[in-house]
Amino acid sequence: MAAQDCAVSNAAKVKETIGQFLNVSLDIAVTGKTGSGKSSFVNLIRGLSDYAVGAAPTGVTETTLQPTMYEHPTMPNVKIWDLPGIGTPNFKANKYIKSVEFKTYDFFIILNSERFTENDIMLAKEIRKRNKKFHFVRSKIDNDISQERNRPGFNEQEVLDKIRKYCVSSLNELETAEIFLISSVDFGKYDFEKLQNRLTDDLPDHKQAALLQAWPVCSAATLEKKIKSFEALIRAASLTSAGLTVIPVPGTSVACDAAIAFLFLLRCYYAFGLDDRSLERLSKKVNMPLLKYRAESKFANAIQKKEVTTIHVGASVVAMSTVADLCSLLGVGSVFAAGLSLASTQYLLTEGLNDLANTARVIRKVAGLDTI
């Protein structure tokens, strides 16, 4: 019984260690005037429709009366803060600046559906004083395109260029102001991916993985970046297992591998958009049933059933883990045992990552989102 308790204890240590890799905190502040689409943007980042349970309330009236924190539904380490709009009757500019807890947030999204204002510029300057990042986002681009589409000589790129130039002109007090044009209705278009790239580049290395995991899969390039991020974590996760193998307790290595596998692959599953909610939303968008393609993934099926430990990835994995346990029990060859555990864990995670990644690629291709 003591051996089992120790194995469970060490599995818990693995979970804690992996948590450090996968649960780095990230706090995103989103602010904008009433009716600018701020709450819809918050919901988009969280993978929710505006009418889903737990979604940030939307509307043309002032719905955000105080800073409201929304956890990402599948990645609770990522928090999106819906801030009241600056300069509204309830939040005068000077009072607003004094009340903002700048240190709470990793970066700010300043969002508007029309022209950016003096209040937006004031807020940006205050953010800059505190060495924080801010990004101007012009929302509801789909509405602008729709209104212009029936005009004679319509050219979408010309409309986008005109909007961007208009926004930049309103921010002439700020040097090198960059504007990101987005639509919360169709986040696969316009500058949504460009915004993701900019945010990622501006974050320190340990925060970048958190953003990539939480960000919606808006393109093939975004999906590939997510995959590479998880590939980088495999080595660290495997080393954690190898470090614990030197503890002479039968079953410890296998228990640790199982704990690592479930936590790691579960995060891959959500980050790649393979959960029910993401696939149902995508199916509705492309008018095509896509859940059946996920069913072809043995890892996705096991994650749904919480049976990752029953996945048969080859007898070699079990053999390597068992030998590692035996070596550590006998107190000989601890380095050799650690290497075996490293290999078994790395193999399991790599197999799972590849399976889930390929499933996500297939689904996007079937949906007509990617041609290659």
Helices and strands as residue ranges (DSSP letters): H 2-22, E 26-32, H 38-45, E 68-71, E 78-82, H 93-99, G 102-104, E 107-112, H 118-129, E 133-138, H 141-148, H 156-169, E 179-181, H 192-202, H 205-214, H 220-244, H 252-271, H 276-286, H 291-294, H 298-304, G 308-310, H 315-330, H 334-366
